[in-house]
Amino acid sequence: MDGESDLFESLRAELRRGSLSLAVLARLRLERYGYTLRQALAEDGLDMEESTLYPLLRRLEAQGLLVSEWREEEKRKKRFYVLSPAGEIMLERLIGEWRAISASLEKITGKAV
């Protein structure tokens, strides 16, 4: 890759990082396990590698924004995640911030983002 492509990929990854956290929190309004969460995000156009998703889930849980529970389903143990009460509050705050940033960027660029 040339320098411009490398720079774009670096900036793209930085932009996606925060967006993925918001998307995961929003999708976990309803309980899901990792694989179904990953599928739902992909259907929304946000493909995420397992190596990105599971550390993110663990971090959000450690921050108190998610709760999880191991259960057996289809003869396999699966870890189900859902927003905690604190996660619900944080999600609403982050959505407000996202909307404000998006509105500002629309003013700056003259285009919907």
PyMOL commands that set and color helices and strands:
alter all, ss='L'
color gray80, all
select helices_A, chain A and resi 3-27+34-43+50-62+85-109
alter helices_A, ss='H'
color red, helices_A
select strands_A, chain A and resi 32-33+66-73+76-83
alter strands_A, ss='S'
color yellow, strands_A
deselect
rebuild
show_as cartoon
